[in-house]
Amino acid sequence: MFHGDGRANENPYDFLKTIKTSFDNKPGITEEEKCERLYNHCKSDFDAEEWYMDLPPADKLTWAALDAAFRIRWPRRTKVQKTPEQKKAELFAQVLDENRMLETEEIGGSQVYGYIVWVDRVEQLSTALGDTQGFLVSVMRDTLPKALRNVIGTSHTTWASFIAAVRNISHTELQSAIDDENRLRNLENAAARQPVLQSPTAAIRQSLNRTHISVPRPSSPTPQRSSPRFTSTATLPQPNVFAEGGATRTRLFAYQPNRAPSIPQPSVPVQRATIPQTAFRDPKVRLLDLHRNLLTQHPDTETGWTAYRAQVDEWHRKHGHYPHVSPDELKPYPLTPGTQPASTGACFNCGGRHGEAKHMQFDCPVKRLPGSVPAPERAFRSVAAVCYGIIRGPPAPTPVRSINVADAIDVTNADEAYLRSLIDGGAYITEVNDEGKEHGLSN
C-alpha cells in the first residue's frame, strides 16, 4: 500500500511501476479500471488517498491523465551527484581487512568470501568513478594484505585484469599464502626477541661510547710503560672500565695504539676469513631478508625468458659481475625459468630440471654441460639453501687478537683517577684473559 507522506522507505515511482505491471495480469483492462486500481492501493486515511479523492474528475478518466497528475504531486527526488573527489575518496576507503579475507558474508542469499565482497564493491566504485585508464589500480593493489598481493602479483594495469585476478583466487591458494605470511611474521618476531651475543667487553665498550672524559692528569707516579706489540691505525672503541661487569679471570692493561714501538717487533696479523661476513648471520634473519628481496621467477615461456634476461642484465648492471660480486640474500640472483624454486633445495647445478630423481650437484647428469644454470645462480641457490635450513652454513669465527702483555702496563688494581688520566692521555684500556687474548678488538 502507498502512503504518499514522504517516508524514507517508500519510493512513489516504485509504487507507480507496480501498478502499471499489474495491468498485464488482466488483458483488456479499461481506463476506468486502471485508475481505480491505483486508488485501491492507496493507504486509507493517508496523503495518497486524500490526493486521489481531491483530484478533478477529468484527471481520473484516463490512465495517462492520472499518471501525469501523479508525477506532478510526487516529482522525482533530486539525487545528490558526487564529485570526482568524493568518488575517489569512497574508493580509497575500501580497505580489505587481513583477518576477514576468508570470512563469509551472505550476499543475495549466497555465502561469499570477504575478499570477493571487497572486489565487487571496488568494481562498482571504480566504474562510477570512470577511471577507464586504470590509473588507480596500483593504489588499490597496494592497500591489499600482503598475502593477497603475493598471489595476484603486480602486472595489472587495467581494472578488468586486476578484478579478474582477485576473483579467480581459490580459497586454498589464498589460505596457503596467509600461512606463509604468518610463518614469516613469526620468524621476524623470533628474530626480534633473540638476544644479541656479545663479547666479554661489549658492555664496557658500549658504556664508554656514551662517556666523555675530561679529568686532569694527576701527579701520581706513572708505572713504566712500554709500547704495544701491534700498531693498528684503526680507531678502537674505548671501554668504560668504571662500569660494573666484564669477563672474569681477566686483567686490565693500558697501551698506546698509535705510538710506534720502542723496539721494532713483527706485527701479529689479524686472521681474516675469506667467507663474506653475511654468511655468519643468524639463518632466521637471513631468511627474512631473502623473502623480502627474492626476485619473481618467470615461467618457461617466450615472454618469461625475455623477462628473465632483463632481470639478469639489471642484476649485473646494479651489482657487478660474478665472481667479483657474489649473490646472497640481500642481492638475490634471478632463477632460470623452468627450474624449481630455491626453497626446494633442488640441485644447485641444474635447478632440478634434469635427472629422474632429486640429486646433488656433484651427481648432476649435466654437470658443467649445457643445461646447467649460470654460475652466479648456482652460488645463490647454495646461499638460499643455508637460509632455508636445508644445508648448514659455515661456523662463525671467534674474533680474538693476541696482545703482548709485556708491551703494556698492568692497571688492574689502579685507582679510578689514574685510569682516567691514562685514557685522557690517549691510552687504550682493554681486558686480556689468561691466554693473552684480547676480547672484541676485531669487531
C-alpha positions in Angstrom: 0.0 0.0 0.0 1.2 3.5 -0.9 1.2 6.2 1.9 2.5 9.1 -0.1 3.7 11.0 3.0 7.3 11.1 2.0 8.6 8.4 4.3 12.2 7.3 3.5 11.5 3.6 2.8 8.8 4.4 0.2 9.5 5.4 -3.5 6.5 6.8 -5.3 7.8 5.7 -8.7 8.3 2.1 -7.5 4.6 2.1 -6.5 3.7 3.5 -9.9 5.7 0.8 -11.7 4.0 -1.9 -9.6 0.5 -0.7 -10.6 1.4 -0.5 -14.3 2.9 -4.0 -14.2 -0.3 -5.4 -12.7 -2.2 -4.3 -15.8 -0.6 -7.2 -17.7 -2.5 -9.7 -15.4 -5.8 -8.6 -16.9 -6.0 -8.4 -20.7 -8.5 -5.8 -21.9 -8.5 -3.8 -18.7 -10.3 -0.5 -19.2 -9.0 3.0 -18.4 -11.5 3.4 -15.5 -10.3 0.1 -14.0 -6.7 1.2 -14.2 -7.4 4.4 -12.3 -9.5 2.5 -9.8 -6.7 0.0 -9.2 -4.3 2.8 -8.3 -6.8 4.2 -5.8 -7.3 0.7 -4.2 -3.6 0.5 -3.5 -3.5 3.8 -1.6 -3.4 3.5 2.2 -6.6 4.7 3.8 -6.6 8.0 5.7 -3.1 8.9 4.3 -1.9 11.5 1.9 -2.2 9.3 -1.2 -5.9 8.6 -0.7 -6.7 12.2 0.1 -4.9 13.3 -3.0 -6.9 10.9 -5.2 -10.2 12.0 -3.7 -9.4 15.7 -4.3 -8.4 15.2 -8.0 -10.6 16.8 -10.6 -12.8 14.2 -12.4 -11.0 14.9 -15.7 -7.7 13.6 -14.2 -9.4 10.2 -13.4 -10.9 9.5 -16.8 -7.8 8.0 -18.4 -4.7 6.4 -17.1 -2.5 8.9 -19.0 -4.2 11.8 -17.2 -3.9 10.1 -13.8 -0.2 9.3 -14.4 0.6 12.9 -15.3 -1.2 14.2 -12.1 0.6 11.6 -10.0 4.0 12.8 -11.3 3.1 16.4 -10.6 2.1 15.6 -7.0 5.2 13.4 -6.4 8.1 14.7 -8.5 11.3 12.7 -8.7 13.7 13.4 -5.8 16.8 15.3 -6.8 19.7 12.9 -6.4 23.0 14.2 -5.0 25.7 14.0 -7.6 29.1 13.1 -6.1 32.1 14.9 -7.2 35.1 13.0 -8.7 37.0 13.7 -5.4 34.2 12.2 -3.3 34.0 9.2 -5.6 37.8 8.7 -5.3 37.7 9.0 -1.5 34.9 6.4 -1.4 37.0 4.1 -3.5 40.1 4.6 -1.3 38.0 3.9 1.8 37.6 0.3 0.7 40.3 -1.4 2.8 40.3 -5.2 2.9 40.9 -6.5 6.5 43.6 -9.2 6.5 41.7 -11.1 9.2 38.4 -11.1 7.3 39.5 -12.1 3.8 38.3 -15.7 4.2 35.3 -14.9 6.4 31.9 -15.5 4.6 29.1 -13.0 4.2 25.6 -13.6 2.9 25.0 -11.6 -0.3 21.8 -12.2 -2.2 21.1 -15.4 -0.4 24.6 -16.9 -1.1 27.7 -17.2 1.1 30.5 -15.2 -0.3 34.1 -14.8 0.9 35.2 -11.4 2.2 37.7 -10.7 -0.5 35.0 -11.3 -3.2 32.7 -8.9 -1.5 35.5 -6.4 -1.4 36.4 -6.7 -5.1 32.7 -6.5 -6.1 32.4 -3.2 -4.3 35.7 -1.9 -5.8 34.5 -2.8 -9.3 31.3 -0.8 -8.7 33.0 2.3 -7.3 35.8 2.3 -10.0 33.1 2.1 -12.7 31.3 5.0 -11.2 34.5 7.0 -10.9 35.2 6.5 -14.6 38.9 5.5 -14.3 39.0 3.9 -17.7 42.8 4.2 -17.9 43.3 2.2 -14.7 45.5 4.9 -13.1 44.3 3.9 -9.6 44.7 0.2 -9.9 48.2 0.2 -8.3 46.9 2.4 -5.5 44.2 -0.1 -4.6 46.5 -3.1 -5.0 49.0 -1.6 -2.6 46.3 -1.5 0.1 45.7 -5.2 -0.1 47.1 -7.5 2.6 50.5 -8.8 1.7 49.4 -12.4 1.3 46.8 -11.5 -1.3 49.3 -9.2 -3.1 51.8 -12.1 -3.3 49.2 -14.3 -5.0 47.9 -11.9 -7.7 51.3 -10.2 -8.5 51.9 -6.7 -9.7 51.3 -6.9 -13.5 47.8 -5.5 -13.7 47.3 -2.2 -15.5 43.5 -2.3 -16.0 40.6 -2.7 -13.7 39.4 -5.7 -15.6 42.6 -7.6 -15.2 43.0 -6.6 -11.6 39.4 -7.5 -10.6 39.6 -10.8 -12.5 42.9 -11.7 -10.8 41.3 -11.3 -7.3 38.1 -13.1 -8.2 40.0 -16.1 -9.7 41.9 -16.8 -6.5 40.9 -20.0 -4.8 40.3 -20.5 -1.1 43.2 -23.0 -0.9 45.6 -20.7 -2.7 44.9 -17.7 -0.5 45.0 -19.8 2.7 48.4 -21.1 1.7 49.7 -17.5 1.1 48.3 -16.4 4.5 50.0 -19.4 6.2 53.3 -18.4 4.5 53.0 -14.8 5.6 52.2 -15.9 9.2 55.3 -18.1 9.3 57.4 -15.2 8.0 55.9 -12.9 10.7 56.7 -15.4 13.4 60.3 -15.6 12.2 60.5 -11.8 12.4 59.1 -11.8 15.9 61.5 -14.6 16.9 64.5 -12.8 15.5 63.5 -9.6 17.3 63.3 -11.5 20.6 66.6 -13.3 20.1 69.3 -11.9 22.4 72.3 -10.4 20.7 75.5 -12.3 21.5 78.2 -10.0 23.0 81.8 -10.3 23.6 83.0 -10.1 27.3 83.9 -6.4 26.9 80.8 -5.4 25.0 79.1 -3.8 28.0 82.3 -1.9 28.8 82.8 -0.7 25.2 79.2 0.4 24.8 79.2 2.3 28.0 82.3 4.2 27.1 80.9 5.2 23.7 78.4 7.3 25.7 81.0 8.7 28.1 83.1 11.9 27.7 86.2 12.0 30.0 88.0 15.3 30.7 89.7 14.7 34.0 93.1 16.4 34.5 96.1 14.2 34.6 97.1 13.5 38.3 100.6 13.9 39.6 100.9 10.4 40.9 103.9 8.4 39.8 103.3 6.6 36.5 104.3 3.0 36.2 106.8 2.2 33.5 105.0 2.0 30.1 106.1 0.1 27.0 104.8 0.3 23.5 102.2 -2.1 22.0 103.2 -5.1 20.0 100.8 -4.2 17.2 100.2 -0.8 15.6 96.8 -0.7 14.0 95.7 2.7 12.6 92.0 1.9 13.1 90.1 3.7 15.8 89.5 1.2 18.5 86.4 1.5 20.8 87.5 2.6 24.3 85.7 0.6 27.1 84.3 2.3 30.2 86.4 0.5 32.7 84.5 2.0 35.6 81.2 0.2 34.8 80.3 -2.9 36.6 80.5 -6.3 34.9 83.1 -7.6 32.5 84.6 -11.0 32.0 86.1 -13.0 34.9 89.6 -14.3 35.0 90.9 -11.2 33.1 93.2 -8.3 33.8 93.1 -4.7 32.6 96.1 -3.4 30.5 96.8 0.0 29.1 98.7 0.8 25.9 99.1 3.4 23.2 97.5 2.2 19.9 99.1 4.8 17.7 102.6 5.1 19.2 105.5 3.4 17.4 107.1 0.6 19.4 110.5 1.4 21.0 111.9 -1.9 19.8 110.8 -3.0 16.3 108.8 -6.2 16.6 106.9 -8.1 13.9 103.2 -7.3 14.0 100.7 -10.1 14.5 98.3 -10.1 11.5 94.6 -10.4 12.2 93.2 -13.5 10.7 90.5 -12.6 8.1 88.1 -15.1 6.8 87.6 -15.3 3.0 83.9 -16.1 3.5 81.6 -12.9 3.4 80.5 -11.7 6.8 76.9 -12.0 5.8 77.4 -15.8 5.8 77.8 -15.8 9.6 74.4 -14.1 10.4 71.6 -15.9 12.1 69.9 -18.1 9.4 66.5 -16.9 10.6 67.4 -13.3 10.0 68.9 -14.2 6.6 65.7 -16.0 5.6 63.7 -12.8 6.4 66.0 -10.8 4.1 65.7 -13.5 1.4 61.9 -13.3 1.4 62.0 -9.5 1.3 64.4 -9.3 -1.7 63.6 -12.5 -3.7 63.0 -11.8 -7.3 60.0 -13.1 -9.2 60.7 -16.4 -11.0 59.2 -16.2 -14.5 57.6 -19.1 -16.4 59.3 -21.2 -19.0 57.7 -19.3 -21.9 59.0 -16.9 -24.5 57.6 -14.0 -22.5 59.1 -15.4 -19.3 62.6 -15.8 -20.8 62.5 -12.3 -22.1 61.7 -11.0 -18.6 64.3 -13.3 -17.1 67.1 -12.0 -19.4 66.1 -8.4 -18.4 66.4 -9.4 -14.7 69.9 -10.8 -15.3 71.0 -7.7 -17.2 69.6 -5.5 -14.4 71.4 -7.6 -11.7 74.8 -7.3 -13.3 74.3 -3.6 -14.1 73.4 -2.9 -10.5 75.8 -5.2 -8.6 78.7 -6.1 -11.0 79.9 -9.3 -12.4 80.5 -12.7 -10.8 82.8 -13.8 -9.1 83.9 -10.3 -8.2 80.4 -9.9 -6.6 78.6 -12.9 -5.3 74.8 -13.1 -4.9 73.3 -13.5 -1.5 70.0 -12.9 0.4 70.5 -9.2 0.1 71.1 -9.3 -3.7 69.4 -12.5 -4.9 70.1 -13.7 -8.4 67.3 -14.4 -10.9 66.3 -18.1 -11.2 66.2 -19.7 -14.6 62.7 -20.2 -16.0 61.5 -23.8 -15.6 63.8 -24.6 -12.6 62.5 -25.4 -9.2 62.2 -22.7 -6.5 65.3 -22.1 -4.3 63.3 -23.2 -1.3 63.1 -26.8 -2.6 66.8 -27.5 -2.2 66.9 -28.7 -5.8 70.3 -29.4 -7.4 72.3 -26.2 -7.5 73.7 -27.1 -10.9 70.6 -27.7 -12.9 67.8 -26.4 -10.6 66.0 -29.8 -10.7 65.4 -29.7 -14.5 67.5 -32.8 -15.2 67.6 -36.3 -13.7 64.7 -38.5 -12.8 65.2 -38.2 -9.0 66.4 -35.5 -6.7 70.2 -35.3 -6.7 73.1 -33.2 -5.5 75.1 -31.0 -7.8 78.1 -33.4 -7.7 75.9 -36.1 -9.2 74.1 -33.9 -11.7 73.9 -35.6 -15.2 74.6 -32.2 -16.9 77.4 -31.0 -14.6 79.4 -28.4 -16.4 77.5 -29.2 -19.6 74.7 -27.3 -21.5 71.7 -27.4 -19.2 73.5 -26.1 -16.1 72.3 -22.9 -14.6 74.6 -19.9 -14.7 77.5 -19.9 -12.1 76.0 -17.0 -10.1 72.7 -18.8 -9.8 74.5 -21.9 -8.5 76.1 -19.7 -5.9 72.8 -18.1 -5.0 71.0 -21.4 -4.7 73.6 -22.6 -2.2 73.0 -19.4 -0.1 69.3 -19.9 -0.2 69.6 -23.5 0.9 71.5 -22.2 4.0 68.8 -19.6 4.7 66.1 -22.2 4.4 68.0 -24.6 6.7 68.4 -27.2 4.0 72.2 -27.2 4.5 74.4 -25.9 7.2 76.4 -22.7 6.8 80.0 -22.0 7.8 80.6 -21.6 11.6 81.3 -18.1 12.6 85.0 -17.4 13.6 85.7 -16.2 17.1 87.0 -12.6 16.9 90.2 -12.6 19.0 93.5 -10.8 18.8 96.7 -11.5 20.6 98.4 -8.9 22.7 101.9 -8.9 24.1 101.3 -8.2 27.8 105.0 -7.2 28.1 104.3 -4.2 25.9 101.5 -2.8 28.1 101.2 -1.8 31.7 99.0 -3.7 34.1 96.4 -1.4 35.5 94.1 -4.0 37.0 94.3 -2.6 40.5 94.9 1.1 39.7 92.7 3.8 41.2 90.0 5.4 39.1 91.7 8.9 38.9 94.8 7.3 37.4 92.9 5.2 34.9 91.0 8.4 33.8 94.3 10.2 33.3 95.6 7.3 31.1 92.5 7.4 28.9 92.7 11.2 28.7 96.3 10.9 27.5 95.3 8.6 24.7 95.9 5.2 26.2 93.7 2.3 25.4 92.3 0.1 28.2 91.5 -3.5 27.4 90.7 -6.8 29.0 93.1 -9.6 28.5 92.4 -13.2 29.6 94.9 -15.7 31.0 96.0 -16.8 27.5 96.9 -13.2 26.4 93.8 -13.0 24.1 92.2 -9.5 23.8 88.4 -9.6 23.6 86.4 -7.9 20.9 89.0 -5.7 19.2 88.3 -7.0 15.8 84.6 -6.1 16.0 
